[in-house]
Amino acid sequence: MEQIGKEVQRTLVLRPATATIREDVYYTYACRKCSIEATETPILKTERIPPVISGSYASPEAIAHIMVQKFVMASPLYRQEQELNRSGIQLSRQTMSNWVLTAGERWLLPVYHALHKELLTNEILHADETTLMVLREPERRARQRSYVWLYRTSGNALRPVVLYDYQPSRAGVCASRFLEGFSGYLHTDGYEAYHCSLPETVCSVGCWAHMRRKFTDTLRSLPKELRSRSPAQTGLDFCNRLFALEAEFLRQALSAEQRYAQRKQRSEPIAGKFFRWAQNEYEKNPVPKSLYGAALGYALRQQSWLMHVFCDGRLELSNNRAERSVRPFAIGRKNWLFSNTPLGAKISAVIYSLVETAKINGLNPASYLEYLLTALPRGSQPEDCLPWLPAVQAICKA
């Protein structure tokens, strides 16, 4: 028989992950002749590889896997414990928690500080915040809200950074402390703390997407047949025109200088007309506490910060970049629900920072965490392990 054709069928085969015990054997040598004939016996020991946690059988691979499962895949430690137990691996959630806390505080926190320094060198940042429950926080009730603040670089950054900062409150002093030494523009939502607590070197830039959402919510509350005749549709149309221009500038790949000129010529007059219309509508609106009245009032209160977007061509019309970066933390929180201690909340913020910064720099988070937990115990400096460095990119590229 002669072959007259060939057909290849490809199938995907998945097998459960396997765990192994690695044994590193270190030998010690002595000179037998010297022990008999000399006054001293020279002893030579094999150089040891520094452990990631002294006195523990934790490996960089194991700790990185646990971190990725919780902070990337949103799998709480109790679920990981159950899965490992089904595979015959008796590893308690308490042990995994101790590994994460110890490795995070000892090795990952210095990298976080190095990223913080890099963040503050940028001229444009985004900020947002979300809630977190910490059970054993001194002088606070278990169900009292704490907060995780998000700070990240803008789209023009050559070395993007995403950082989370755990704080027990939502006071503006939290942002001012974290941003100490920063000078430039800060994209925020309408939260008042950003406007009254930051130093004069920081210029807050409002979010037009937040403001547009107020008019969208107003229209959704109305019957469909009345929406087109509602004055809220006029406010939404003003906002949509601005966002349409931004999309046009993006398609044209304008430089920051060109975008600044186009905004001054085309966008800023539309924004001016919008606020004059809003002021007129607010004065004659009989129900200021209605959704429509609230939308107008919000727009007028935020006017000065919303108009700051026209000060620089690198600025963005919305703070959606920060909201997208908050989402991974919010998804994880829905699964693991709370942090047990302030240290746990702090280390969670550190690991989320490294994971999201790795992702935005094109790295595999698991590879990057494993790289850090291997290189840092062996003497590498945090400044030599930042995610945009060529050596790190070559090893951890996604």
C-alpha positions as CSV (number, residue, x, y, z in Angstrom):
1,M,0.0,0.0,0.0
2,E,1.2,3.5,-0.8
3,Q,0.3,6.6,1.3
4,I,-2.0,8.8,-0.7
5,G,-3.1,11.2,2.0
6,K,-2.6,12.4,5.6
7,E,-5.0,13.9,8.1
8,V,-3.9,15.3,11.5
9,Q,-6.4,15.7,14.3
10,R,-5.2,17.9,17.2
11,T,-6.7,17.6,20.7
12,L,-5.9,19.5,23.9
13,V,-5.0,17.3,26.8
14,L,-5.0,18.8,30.3
15,R,-3.5,17.1,33.3
16,P,-3.6,18.2,36.9
17,A,-0.5,20.1,38.2
18,T,2.0,18.0,40.0
19,A,4.0,18.7,43.1
20,T,7.5,17.4,43.8
21,I,10.0,17.5,46.7
22,R,13.4,18.8,45.6
23,E,16.4,17.8,47.8
24,D,19.5,20.0,47.7
25,V,22.4,18.0,49.1
26,Y,25.3,20.0,50.5
27,Y,28.6,18.2,51.2
28,T,31.3,19.0,53.8
29,Y,34.9,18.0,53.1
30,A,37.8,17.6,55.5
31,C,41.5,16.6,54.9
32,R,42.1,13.3,56.6
33,K,45.9,13.7,56.3
34,C,45.8,17.1,58.0
35,S,43.7,15.7,60.8
36,I,46.6,13.2,61.6
37,E,49.7,15.2,60.8
38,A,48.7,18.9,61.1
39,T,47.6,21.0,64.0
40,E,44.5,22.2,62.2
41,T,42.1,20.4,59.9
42,P,40.7,22.5,57.0
43,I,37.1,22.0,56.3
44,L,35.3,23.0,53.1
45,K,31.5,23.2,52.8
46,T,29.4,23.5,49.7
47,E,28.0,27.0,49.2
48,R,24.4,27.0,50.1
49,I,21.6,28.5,48.0
50,P,19.9,31.1,50.3
51,P,16.4,30.0,51.1
52,V,13.5,32.3,50.4
53,I,12.3,31.8,54.1
54,S,14.9,30.6,56.5
55,G,14.1,27.3,58.2
56,S,11.1,26.6,55.9
57,Y,10.6,24.1,53.1
58,A,8.9,26.9,51.0
59,S,10.4,27.4,47.6
60,P,10.1,30.5,45.3
61,E,8.0,28.4,42.9
62,A,5.6,27.3,45.6
63,I,5.1,30.8,47.1
64,A,4.7,32.4,43.7
65,H,2.1,29.8,42.8
66,I,0.1,30.5,45.9
67,M,0.3,34.3,45.3
68,V,-0.8,33.9,41.7
69,Q,-3.7,31.7,42.6
70,K,-5.0,34.3,45.2
71,F,-4.0,37.6,43.6
72,V,-4.4,36.8,39.9
73,M,-7.0,34.0,39.9
74,A,-8.8,35.3,43.0
75,S,-8.7,31.9,44.7
76,P,-8.8,32.3,48.5
77,L,-6.3,30.3,50.6
78,Y,-9.0,27.9,51.9
79,R,-9.9,26.9,48.4
80,Q,-6.2,26.3,47.6
81,E,-5.9,24.2,50.8
82,Q,-8.9,22.1,49.7
83,E,-7.4,21.6,46.2
84,L,-4.0,20.7,47.5
85,N,-5.5,18.2,50.0
86,R,-7.4,16.5,47.2
87,S,-4.1,16.0,45.5
88,G,-2.6,14.5,48.6
89,I,-0.6,17.5,49.7
90,Q,-1.2,18.4,53.3
91,L,-0.5,22.2,53.3
92,S,-2.7,24.3,55.6
93,R,-4.0,27.7,54.8
94,Q,-2.2,29.1,57.9
95,T,1.1,27.9,56.5
96,M,0.4,29.4,53.1
97,S,-0.6,32.6,54.8
98,N,2.6,32.7,56.8
99,W,4.7,32.1,53.6
100,V,2.9,34.9,51.7
101,L,3.3,37.4,54.6
102,T,6.9,36.6,55.4
103,A,8.1,36.5,51.8
104,G,6.1,39.6,50.9
105,E,7.4,41.7,53.8
106,R,11.0,40.5,53.5
107,W,11.5,40.5,49.7
108,L,8.7,42.1,47.8
109,L,8.2,45.2,50.0
110,P,11.6,46.7,49.0
111,V,10.6,46.3,45.3
112,Y,7.3,48.1,46.0
113,H,9.2,51.0,47.5
114,A,11.5,51.2,44.5
115,L,8.3,51.3,42.2
116,H,6.9,54.0,44.5
117,K,10.0,56.2,43.9
118,E,9.6,55.6,40.1
119,L,5.9,56.5,40.2
120,L,6.6,59.9,41.8
121,T,9.0,60.9,39.0
122,N,6.1,61.0,36.6
123,E,4.3,64.2,35.7
124,I,0.8,62.7,35.2
125,L,-0.8,60.1,37.5
126,H,-4.3,58.6,38.1
127,A,-5.8,57.8,41.5
128,D,-8.9,56.0,42.8
129,E,-9.9,54.1,45.9
130,T,-12.0,51.2,47.0
131,T,-13.1,49.6,50.3
132,L,-11.6,46.8,52.2
133,M,-12.6,45.1,55.5
134,V,-9.8,44.3,58.0
135,L,-10.9,42.2,61.0
136,R,-8.2,42.8,63.6
137,E,-7.3,46.4,63.2
138,P,-6.4,48.1,66.5
139,E,-9.0,50.5,67.9
140,R,-11.5,49.7,65.1
141,R,-14.5,47.5,64.8
142,A,-14.2,44.4,62.7
143,R,-16.9,45.5,60.2
144,Q,-15.6,49.1,59.9
145,R,-14.4,50.0,56.4
146,S,-10.8,50.5,55.5
147,Y,-9.6,51.5,52.1
148,V,-7.1,50.6,49.4
149,W,-6.0,53.6,47.3
150,L,-4.9,53.1,43.7
151,Y,-2.2,55.2,42.0
152,R,-0.9,54.5,38.6
153,T,1.0,56.2,35.7
154,S,-0.8,57.6,32.7
155,G,-0.8,56.3,29.1
156,N,2.2,58.4,28.2
157,A,4.5,56.7,30.7
158,L,7.5,54.9,29.3
159,R,7.8,52.8,32.5
160,P,4.2,52.1,33.7
161,V,3.6,51.5,37.4
162,V,0.4,50.5,39.2
163,L,0.5,50.7,43.0
164,Y,-2.1,49.9,45.7
165,D,-1.8,51.5,49.2
166,Y,-3.7,50.2,52.2
167,Q,-5.0,52.8,54.6
168,P,-7.5,52.6,57.5
169,S,-9.4,55.7,56.3
170,R,-10.5,57.7,53.2
171,A,-9.1,60.9,54.5
172,G,-7.3,63.2,52.1
173,V,-4.1,63.0,54.2
174,C,-3.6,59.4,53.0
175,A,-3.2,60.7,49.4
176,S,-1.1,63.6,50.4
177,R,1.3,61.4,52.3
178,F,1.6,58.8,49.5
179,L,2.2,61.5,46.9
180,E,4.7,63.5,48.9
181,G,7.3,64.8,46.5
182,F,5.1,64.5,43.4
183,S,4.5,67.5,41.2
184,G,2.2,67.4,38.2
185,Y,-1.4,66.5,37.2
186,L,-3.5,63.9,39.1
187,H,-6.5,62.4,37.4
188,T,-9.3,61.7,40.0
189,D,-13.0,61.3,40.3
190,G,-15.1,63.9,42.1
191,Y,-14.1,63.0,45.6
192,E,-13.5,66.2,47.5
193,A,-10.4,65.0,49.4
194,Y,-8.4,65.1,46.2
195,H,-9.2,68.8,45.8
196,C,-8.6,70.2,49.3
197,S,-5.9,68.0,50.8
198,L,-3.2,67.8,48.1
199,P,-0.3,70.3,48.0
200,E,-0.2,73.1,45.5
201,T,2.3,71.3,43.4
202,V,-0.5,68.8,42.4
203,C,-3.2,69.9,40.0
204,S,-6.3,67.7,40.1
205,V,-7.9,66.9,36.8
206,G,-11.6,65.9,36.9
207,C,-13.2,63.0,35.1
208,W,-15.7,63.7,32.3
209,A,-16.9,60.1,32.3
210,H,-18.1,60.4,35.9
211,M,-19.9,63.5,35.0
212,R,-21.5,62.1,31.9
213,R,-22.7,59.1,33.9
214,K,-24.9,61.4,35.9
215,F,-26.9,62.4,32.8
216,T,-27.0,58.7,31.7
217,D,-28.5,57.7,35.0
218,T,-31.0,60.5,34.7
219,L,-32.2,59.3,31.3
220,R,-32.4,55.7,32.4
221,S,-34.9,56.7,35.1
222,L,-37.2,58.0,32.4
223,P,-39.6,56.1,30.1
224,K,-37.9,55.5,26.7
225,E,-40.4,57.6,24.9
226,L,-39.5,60.7,27.0
227,R,-35.7,60.4,26.9
228,S,-35.1,62.2,23.6
229,R,-37.2,65.2,24.8
230,S,-35.5,65.4,28.2
231,P,-33.0,68.3,28.8
232,A,-30.6,65.6,30.3
233,Q,-30.2,64.4,26.7
234,T,-28.7,67.8,25.8
235,G,-26.1,67.5,28.6
236,L,-25.3,63.9,27.4
237,D,-24.9,65.2,23.8
238,F,-22.4,67.8,24.9
239,C,-20.3,65.1,26.7
240,N,-20.6,62.7,23.7
241,R,-19.3,65.4,21.4
242,L,-16.2,65.8,23.5
243,F,-15.5,62.0,23.7
244,A,-16.1,61.7,19.9
245,L,-13.4,64.3,19.3
246,E,-11.0,62.4,21.6
247,A,-11.7,59.2,19.6
248,E,-10.9,61.2,16.4
249,F,-7.6,62.5,17.9
250,L,-6.7,58.9,18.8
251,R,-7.4,57.6,15.3
252,Q,-5.2,60.4,13.9
253,A,-2.4,59.5,16.3
254,L,-1.8,63.1,17.2
255,S,1.1,64.1,19.4
256,A,0.6,65.7,22.7
257,E,1.2,69.2,21.3
258,Q,-1.2,68.6,18.4
259,R,-3.8,67.2,20.7
260,Y,-3.4,70.3,22.9
261,A,-3.9,72.6,19.9
262,Q,-7.0,70.7,18.7
263,R,-8.6,70.7,22.1
264,K,-8.1,74.4,22.5
265,Q,-9.6,75.0,19.1
266,R,-12.4,72.5,19.0
267,S,-13.0,70.9,22.5
268,E,-12.7,73.7,24.9
269,P,-15.4,75.8,23.2
270,I,-17.8,72.9,23.5
271,A,-17.0,72.5,27.2
272,G,-17.6,76.2,27.7
273,K,-21.0,76.1,26.0
274,F,-21.9,73.0,28.2
275,F,-21.2,74.8,31.5
276,R,-23.1,77.9,30.4
277,W,-26.0,75.7,29.5
278,A,-25.7,73.8,32.8
279,Q,-25.7,77.0,34.8
280,N,-28.8,78.3,33.0
281,E,-30.6,74.9,33.5
282,Y,-29.6,74.7,37.2
283,E,-31.0,78.2,37.9
284,K,-34.4,77.3,36.5
285,N,-34.5,73.6,37.6
286,P,-37.4,73.4,40.2
287,V,-36.2,70.2,41.8
288,P,-32.4,70.4,42.6
289,K,-32.5,67.1,44.5
290,S,-33.8,65.2,41.5
291,L,-31.4,63.1,39.4
292,Y,-31.3,65.8,36.8
293,G,-30.7,68.5,39.3
294,A,-28.0,66.4,41.0
295,A,-26.3,65.9,37.6
296,L,-26.3,69.7,36.9
297,G,-25.1,70.5,40.4
298,Y,-22.3,67.9,40.2
299,A,-21.1,69.3,36.8
300,L,-21.0,72.9,38.1
301,R,-19.2,72.0,41.3
302,Q,-16.6,70.1,39.3
303,Q,-16.2,72.7,36.6
304,S,-12.8,74.0,37.5
305,W,-11.3,70.5,37.7
306,L,-13.0,69.3,34.6
307,M,-11.6,72.2,32.6
308,H,-8.0,71.3,33.7
309,V,-8.0,68.6,31.1
310,F,-7.4,71.3,28.5
311,C,-4.2,72.4,30.2
312,D,-2.0,69.7,28.6
313,G,-2.3,67.5,25.6
314,R,-1.1,64.4,27.5
315,L,-4.1,64.5,29.9
316,E,-7.1,62.2,29.4
317,L,-10.8,63.1,29.4
318,S,-11.6,60.4,31.9
319,N,-10.2,58.6,34.9
320,N,-11.2,55.2,33.5
321,R,-7.6,54.1,33.4
322,A,-7.6,54.1,37.2
323,E,-11.0,52.4,37.5
324,R,-9.8,49.5,35.3
325,S,-6.8,49.1,37.6
326,V,-9.0,49.0,40.7
327,R,-11.1,46.2,39.2
328,P,-8.7,43.3,39.8
329,F,-8.6,44.1,43.5
330,A,-12.4,44.4,43.6
331,I,-12.8,41.0,41.9
332,G,-10.4,39.4,44.4
333,R,-12.1,41.0,47.3
334,K,-15.4,39.4,46.3
335,N,-13.8,36.0,46.7
336,W,-11.5,36.3,49.8
337,L,-13.8,38.9,51.4
338,F,-11.5,40.5,53.9
339,S,-8.0,40.7,55.4
340,N,-7.4,39.4,58.9
341,T,-4.7,41.9,60.0
342,P,-3.4,45.3,58.8
343,L,-0.1,43.5,57.8
344,G,-2.1,41.1,55.6
345,A,-3.9,44.1,54.0
346,K,-0.6,45.8,53.5
347,I,1.1,42.8,51.9
348,S,-1.9,42.1,49.7
349,A,-1.6,45.7,48.4
350,V,2.1,45.1,47.7
351,I,1.5,41.8,45.8
352,Y,-1.4,43.3,43.8
353,S,1.0,46.2,42.9
354,L,3.7,43.8,41.6
355,V,1.2,41.7,39.7
356,E,-0.5,44.5,38.0
357,T,2.7,46.3,37.2
358,A,4.1,43.1,35.8
359,K,1.0,42.7,33.6
360,I,1.1,46.3,32.3
361,N,4.8,45.8,31.4
362,G,4.1,42.7,29.4
363,L,5.4,40.2,32.0
364,N,4.0,36.9,33.2
365,P,3.0,37.6,36.8
366,A,3.9,34.1,37.9
367,S,7.3,34.3,36.3
368,Y,8.0,37.7,37.7
369,L,7.1,36.8,41.3
370,E,9.2,33.6,41.0
371,Y,12.1,35.7,39.6
372,L,11.9,38.1,42.5
373,L,11.7,35.4,45.2
374,T,14.7,33.7,43.6
375,A,17.0,36.7,42.8
376,L,16.4,38.9,45.9
377,P,17.5,36.2,48.5
378,R,20.6,35.6,46.4
379,G,21.7,39.3,46.7
380,S,20.1,41.1,43.9
381,Q,19.0,44.7,44.7
382,P,15.3,45.8,44.3
383,E,16.4,48.5,41.7
384,D,17.9,45.7,39.6
385,C,14.6,43.8,39.5
386,L,12.2,46.4,38.1
387,P,9.9,45.0,35.4
388,W,11.0,47.1,32.5
389,L,14.7,46.2,32.8
390,P,16.0,44.2,29.8
391,A,17.3,41.3,31.9
392,V,13.9,41.0,33.7
393,Q,12.0,41.3,30.4
394,A,14.1,38.5,28.8
395,I,13.3,36.1,31.7
396,C,9.7,37.0,32.5
397,K,8.2,38.1,29.2
398,A,4.6,36.9,28.9
